[in-house]
């Protein structure tokens, strides 16, 4: 089989599922690397022989690699939601583009949905959850990745819980939102303290339903960028499954910046600025009367369509429409947002050393492209300087995740973990890079004996 067929394994169902088992180690894994890397992404790309239209429809599949004492063990399982179990019991597709439009309309009218849990993971108070854009968390066992079921976090989550929670180190808490779609659309804002019960902070009304994939948090504020998109609710209710046809893009309206004080959420600041879209934020922090935001900027939401095109071609996620790494200053007194590009590389999936999240951070890790090559970059966002690791052709790296060295406190005192699919072997492995010298390449690799399908986001959980 040719290279195109090998690439397509990124979008093929698992060949097998398993709990933690030893992985083959190549090179030398750092002795101080102790903890677990969790990754999540679409894992099932069709139902009973019917291919889904878009990869966002795929049922989530979690992978995990546990490191310690220079060894590694890996696990890989599909998240078996109530909807997926219902399909398996029925012996036929019940949801999404794999069923007829009348069936999709009936599902909408009856409120029947499938929680795909295919985008991100949340580790909180010893529990682990798979997350989707607009659904409740699905709890899984950290011990073997078996699905436990939907959770409302002890009653805190009303309807939905987004796929992008953000930790704020100074508050020792994680923040998130949930979107409510309808005639009166709104955002429910949530706080998950490291100790204690989760709670809903407030409900923020919206002018109209929109695309809101991510937000960012500082020590005192939650910041949202509401791009000028409008959900076509009639189309959604009538069973449209093509994401690129579900939203209107209205650039003449500009983007709306919403800054919510955590202690006084009913006193939100809202103002409009130039039109841009943000899929993913890296970090934000306060500096006097300003909030500094690091993010990847896009000119529109066209990546919704290109992600589908990439999946059809069997390419890497990094082949989708990428953006520019930017730093912006939000002036809270004047209601103004000024942004500047900090790297010429086309990039996405920004991450940081999460120990200082919500405070000043100098380094951002990115998935980048350079011509046909895909790789990982460390961006010094203050100096606008990058260091890159570009693996050989045929290797497809996922989002980089920082793992700190125990006892260390510097932003580069640790390792960067990257799940990589290798066309030559049709298997996946985790590459371990020295965060201080990523351009030197992997110190070691932990190999699965099978492929792990495309993953979107993940998290590092250090050993207790």
Residue pairs with C-beta under 8 A, 6 or more apart in sequence:
3 394
3 423
4 313
4 314
5 314
6 394
6 423
6 424
6 426
7 313
7 314
7 315
7 316
7 396
7 423
8 314
9 314
9 421
9 423
9 426
9 451
9 453
10 311
10 314
10 315
10 316
10 396
10 421
10 451
10 453
10 454
11 42
11 45
11 55
11 311
11 314
11 453
11 454
12 45
12 451
12 453
13 43
13 44
13 45
13 46
13 453
14 43
14 61
14 76
14 78
14 450
14 451
14 452
14 453
15 450
15 451
16 76
16 450
17 76
17 77
17 78
18 75
18 76
18 77
19 75
19 77
19 143
19 144
19 145
19 146
20 64
20 66
20 73
20 74
20 75
20 143
20 144
21 73
21 74
21 75
22 71
22 72
22 73
23 65
23 72
23 73
23 74
23 429
23 446
23 447
23 448
24 446
24 447
24 449
25 70
25 71
25 72
25 444
25 445
25 446
25 447
26 429
26 444
26 445
26 446
26 447
27 442
27 443
27 444
27 445
28 70
28 443
28 444
29 67
29 70
29 71
29 72
29 432
29 443
29 444
29 446
30 70
30 405
30 415
30 432
30 443
30 444
31 69
31 70
32 405
32 406
33 67
33 68
33 403
33 415
33 432
34 67
34 68
34 69
34 406
34 462
34 463
35 66
35 67
35 68
35 403
35 460
35 461
35 462
35 463
36 64
36 65
36 66
36 67
36 142
36 460
36 461
36 463
37 64
37 65
37 67
37 401
37 403
37 417
37 419
37 430
37 458
37 459
37 460
38 62
38 63
38 64
38 121
38 123
38 128
38 458
38 459
38 460
38 461
39 62
39 63
39 64
39 121
39 398
39 419
39 452
39 455
39 457
39 458
40 60
40 61
40 62
40 63
40 117
40 118
40 119
40 120
40 121
40 130
40 131
40 455
40 456
40 457
40 458
41 58
41 60
41 61
41 118
41 119
41 453
41 454
41 455
41 456
41 457
42 55
42 56
42 57
42 58
42 59
42 60
42 61
42 116
42 118
42 453
42 454
42 456
43 58
43 59
43 60
43 61
43 78
43 79
43 118
43 453
44 58
44 59
44 61
44 78
44 84
45 51
45 52
45 55
45 58
45 311
45 453
46 52
46 98
47 87
47 92
47 93
47 95
47 96
47 98
48 87
48 91
48 92
48 93
48 98
50 93
50 98
51 98
52 58
52 96
52 97
52 98
53 96
53 97
53 241
53 242
53 308
54 97
54 241
54 242
54 243
54 307
54 308
54 311
55 307
55 308
55 311
55 454
56 116
56 118
56 133
56 243
56 307
57 96
57 97
57 98
57 116
57 241
58 116
58 118
58 453
59 78
59 79
59 81
59 84
59 114
59 116
59 117
59 118
60 78
60 79
60 116
60 117
60 118
60 119
60 130
60 132
60 138
61 76
61 77
61 78
61 79
61 118
61 452
61 453
62 75
62 76
62 77
62 79
62 121
62 130
62 140
62 145
63 74
63 75
63 76
63 419
63 428
63 448
63 452
63 455
64 74
64 75
64 76
64 145
65 72
65 73
65 74
65 417
65 430
65 446
66 72
66 73
66 74
66 75
67 446
68 463
72 430
72 446
74 446
74 448
75 144
75 145
76 145
76 448
76 450
76 452
77 140
77 144
77 145
77 146
77 147
78 84
79 116
79 117
79 118
79 130
79 138
79 140
79 147
80 147
81 114
81 115
81 116
81 117
81 138
81 147
81 150
82 114
82 115
82 149
82 150
83 94
83 95
83 112
83 113
83 114
83 115
84 114
86 94
87 93
87 94
87 95
87 114
93 99
94 103
94 107
94 112
94 114
95 104
95 107
95 112
95 113
95 114
96 104
96 114
96 241
97 241
99 107
101 238
101 239
102 239
103 239
104 239
104 241
105 237
105 238
105 239
106 112
107 113
108 236
108 237
108 239
109 237
113 135
115 132
115 135
115 136
115 138
115 150
116 132
116 135
117 129
117 130
117 131
117 132
117 135
117 137
117 138
118 130
118 132
118 456
119 131
119 132
119 133
119 163
119 456
119 457
120 130
120 131
120 163
120 164
120 165
120 456
120 457
120 458
120 459
121 128
121 129
121 130
121 131
121 457
121 458
121 459
122 128
122 129
122 131
122 137
122 165
122 174
122 459
123 129
123 142
123 459
123 461
124 174
124 192
125 192
125 194
125 195
126 142
127 139
127 142
128 139
128 140
128 141
128 142
129 137
129 138
129 139
129 140
129 151
130 137
130 138
130 140
131 137
131 138
131 161
131 162
131 163
131 164
131 165
132 138
132 163
133 162
133 163
133 213
134 160
134 162
134 178
134 179
134 181
135 150
135 160
135 161
136 150
136 151
136 152
136 157
136 159
136 160
136 161
137 150
137 151
137 153
137 157
137 161
138 147
138 148
138 149
138 150
138 151
139 147
139 148
139 149
139 150
139 151
140 146
140 147
140 148
141 148
142 461
151 157
153 161
153 190
153 192
153 198
154 197
154 198
156 190
156 192
156 197
156 198
156 199
156 200
157 178
157 188
157 190
157 198
157 200
158 178
158 180
158 188
158 200
159 178
159 180
159 188
160 178
160 179
160 180
160 188
161 176
161 178
161 190
162 176
162 177
162 178
162 179
162 212
162 213
162 214
162 215
163 213
163 457
164 176
164 213
164 214
164 215
164 280
164 281
164 457
165 174
165 175
165 176
165 192
166 174
166 175
166 176
166 215
166 216
166 217
166 281
166 357
166 358
167 173
167 174
167 175
167 217
167 354
167 357
167 358
168 174
168 175
168 217
168 218
168 219
168 357
168 358
169 354
169 355
169 356
169 357
169 358
169 359
170 219
170 358
170 359
171 193
171 219
171 262
171 358
172 193
172 194
172 195
173 191
173 192
173 193
173 194
174 191
174 192
174 193
174 194
175 189
175 190
175 191
175 192
175 201
175 217
175 222
175 262
176 189
176 190
176 192
177 187
177 188
177 189
177 190
177 204
177 212
177 215
177 222
177 224
178 187
178 188
178 190
179 185
179 186
179 187
179 209
179 212
180 186
180 187
180 188
181 209
181 231
181 233
181 236
182 209
182 233
184 205
185 205
185 206
185 207
185 208
185 209
185 210
186 203
186 204
186 205
186 206
187 203
187 204
187 206
187 212
187 224
188 200
188 202
188 203
188 204
189 200
189 201
189 202
189 203
189 204
189 222
189 260
189 265
190 198
190 199
190 200
190 201
191 198
191 199
191 201
191 262
192 198
201 262
201 265
202 260
202 265
202 266
204 258
204 260
204 265
204 268
206 226
208 230
208 231
209 230
209 231
209 233
210 226
210 227
210 229
210 230
210 231
210 247
211 227
211 229
211 231
211 247
211 277
211 301
212 224
212 226
213 278
213 279
213 280
214 278
214 279
214 280
214 281
215 222
215 223
215 224
215 225
215 281
216 222
216 223
216 281
216 282
216 283
216 284
216 293
216 295
217 223
217 262
217 284
217 357
217 358
218 284
218 285
218 286
218 291
218 358
218 359
219 285
219 286
219 358
219 359
220 261
220 262
220 263
220 286
221 259
221 260
221 261
221 262
221 284
221 286
221 291
222 259
222 260
222 262
222 265
223 257
223 258
223 259
223 260
223 284
223 291
223 293
223 330
224 257
224 258
224 259
224 260
225 255
225 256
225 257
225 258
225 276
225 277
225 278
225 295
226 255
226 256
226 257
226 258
227 255
227 275
227 276
227 277
227 278
227 301
228 249
228 250
228 251
228 252
228 253
228 254
228 255
228 275
229 247
229 248
229 249
229 250
229 277
229 301
230 247
230 248
230 250
231 246
231 247
232 240
232 245
232 246
232 247
232 248
235 245
235 246
236 246
240 246
243 304
243 305
243 308
244 302
244 304
244 305
244 308
247 301
247 304
249 300
249 301
251 275
251 300
252 275
253 272
253 275
254 272
254 273
254 274
254 275
255 272
255 273
255 274
255 275
255 276
255 277
256 270
256 271
256 272
256 273
257 269
257 270
257 271
257 272
257 273
257 330
257 335
257 337
258 268
258 269
258 270
259 268
259 269
259 270
259 291
259 330
259 332
260 268
261 267
261 268
269 332
269 335
271 335
271 336
271 337
273 336
273 337
274 337
275 299
276 297
276 298
276 299
276 339
277 297
277 298
277 299
277 300
277 301
278 295
278 296
278 297
278 298
279 296
279 298
279 303
279 323
279 348
280 295
280 296
280 348
280 349
280 350
281 293
281 294
281 295
281 350
282 294
282 295
282 296
282 350
282 351
282 352
282 361
282 364
283 293
283 294
283 352
283 357
283 358
283 361
283 364
284 291
284 292
284 293
284 294
284 358
285 291
285 292
285 358
285 359
285 360
285 361
286 292
287 329
287 360
289 331
289 332
289 333
290 329
290 330
290 331
290 332
291 329
291 330
291 332
292 327
292 328
292 329
292 330
292 360
293 327
293 328
293 329
293 330
294 325
294 326
294 327
294 342
294 350
294 352
294 361
294 364
294 381
295 325
295 326
295 328
295 350
296 322
296 323
296 324
296 325
296 326
296 347
296 348
296 349
296 350
296 366
297 323
297 324
297 326
297 339
297 341
298 321
298 323
302 321
303 320
303 321
306 319
306 320
306 321
307 317
307 320
309 320
310 316
310 317
310 319
310 320
311 454
313 319
316 374
316 396
316 454
317 348
317 349
317 367
317 396
317 398
317 454
317 456
318 348
318 367
318 368
318 369
318 374
318 396
318 397
319 369
319 374
320 348
322 346
322 347
322 348
322 368
322 369
323 346
323 347
323 348
324 341
324 343
324 346
324 347
325 341
325 342
325 343
325 345
325 347
325 350
325 364
325 366
325 379
325 381
326 339
326 340
326 341
326 342
327 339
327 340
327 342
327 381
328 337
328 338
328 339
328 340
329 337
329 338
329 339
330 336
330 337
331 337
331 338
342 379
342 381
342 384
343 366
343 377
343 379
343 384
343 386
345 366
345 368
345 369
345 370
345 377
345 386
345 388
346 368
346 369
347 366
347 367
347 368
347 369
347 377
348 366
348 367
349 366
349 367
349 398
349 399
349 400
349 456
349 457
350 364
350 365
350 366
351 364
351 365
351 366
351 399
351 400
351 401
351 402
352 361
352 363
352 364
352 365
352 402
352 411
353 361
353 363
353 402
353 404
353 411
353 414
354 402
354 460
355 404
355 409
356 411
361 381
361 411
362 380
362 381
362 382
362 411
363 378
363 379
363 380
363 381
363 411
363 412
364 378
364 379
364 381
365 376
365 377
365 378
365 379
365 400
365 401
365 402
365 416
366 376
366 377
366 378
366 379
366 400
367 374
367 375
367 376
367 397
367 398
367 399
367 400
368 374
368 375
368 376
368 377
368 386
368 388
369 375
370 388
370 390
372 393
373 390
373 393
374 390
374 391
374 395
374 396
374 397
375 388
375 389
375 390
375 391
375 397
376 388
376 389
376 397
376 400
376 416
376 418
376 433
376 438
377 386
377 387
377 388
377 389
377 438
378 386
378 387
378 388
378 412
378 416
378 435
378 438
379 385
379 386
380 386
387 437
387 438
387 439
388 438
388 439
389 433
389 438
389 439
389 440
389 441
391 397
391 420
391 431
391 441
394 422
394 423
394 424
395 420
395 421
395 422
395 423
396 420
396 421
396 422
396 423
397 418
397 419
397 420
397 431
398 418
398 419
398 420
398 454
398 455
398 456
398 458
399 418
399 455
399 456
399 457
399 458
400 416
400 417
400 418
400 433
401 416
401 417
401 418
401 458
401 459
401 460
402 414
402 415
402 416
402 417
402 435
402 460
403 414
403 415
403 416
403 417
403 460
403 462
404 413
404 414
404 462
405 413
405 414
405 415
406 462
408 414
411 435
412 435
412 436
413 435
413 436
414 435
415 432
415 433
415 434
415 435
415 443
416 432
416 433
416 434
416 435
416 438
417 430
417 431
417 432
417 433
417 460
418 430
418 431
418 433
419 428
419 429
419 430
419 452
419 455
419 458
420 428
420 429
420 430
420 431
420 445
421 427
421 428
421 451
421 452
421 454
422 428
422 429
426 451
427 447
427 448
427 449
427 450
427 451
428 447
428 448
428 450
428 451
428 452
429 445
429 446
429 447
429 448
430 445
430 446
431 442
431 445
432 442
432 443
432 444
432 445
432 446
433 440
433 441
433 442
433 443
434 440
434 443
